[in-house]
């Protein structure tokens, strides 16, 4: 019933129920003589745009069939996720007396996470959203500064329920087998030959040197988490999701972001990520519930941003008020939809699945 997951980006995935995603074009478009430049054309072909629309339909069918409610939240907000590595775009409201708090800075959202959690705290149970998100300074084969994100939350779910739902969504969208589950520790031991829980920054640097990994000039010798991120990208990720999807779970406590930390020995963050063909597609958390812990993490992230030469981001938000009022036990995840289309279409660049990427926007 389910096709084997394609091990190469050169193979496309047929989306069951939507026929051939690449029907032959009936007519080659013609250029008007007064507008002969092809620059106005979309980067994605019409067959890919049709496949994209079919996959959007499949996303909504998946969540609707599980009694999730589709919601909409602001793309422009005074609140923003405080993350060391995510740089939001922002604007300032014009000084119009009809607008409350005129002159304040607003941010294009890097994720709808804050607003969706506010809905959960206000009585939401299972919600999802398909929207645009924005991240400054991100462009390349797998990135566009403006991108489509699918994000969802369900009250009452623990990490394993969240992992199961993510595996089911991947199967529904890409006709692939159930995901392999692999702990963050086991992935590093298997592919990098080192235990991420016990190694030092010097140990990680030694592995990088032994494997002849090119080092960014700004990398600090003592920045253990960044060394781990480097080895994850260079040594671990290329092996993930080759025969079937892989979901990494139980990250280091220092990499919890907005996930809760489970007091194991050693403690681990209840965070999970989906990979296919070496590409990260989704990131999920068994969500942090403590407003006090989030305040501490925001302060720590801003301290790191300052050390990196980046401006700090607002640490106070309406999410904190929602958490203090009572955010229910829940799990959430966010999926990079454009990357899913890229895999399904068998193309090698995000630009090939967007009508107008940043270079043509």
Secondary structure, DSSP 8 states (H G I E B T S, - for coil): ------SSTTS----TTS--TT---SS-----TT---GGGS-SS-HHHHHHHHHHHHHHHHHHHTTT-EE----SEES-----SS----EEE----TTSTTTT-EEEE-S-SHHHHHHHHHTT--EEEEEEEEE-TT--BTTB-SEEEEEEEEEET--HHHHHHHHHHHHHHHH-----EEEEHHHHHHHHTSS-TTT--HHHHHHHHHHTT----TT--TT-HHHHHHHHIIIIIGGGTTSSS-EEEEEEEGGG-TTB-EE--SS-EEEEEEEEETTEEEEEEEEB---HHHHHHHHHHHHHHHHHTT--------HHHHHHHHH--SEEEEEEEHHHHHHHHHT-S-GGGG-SS-TTT-
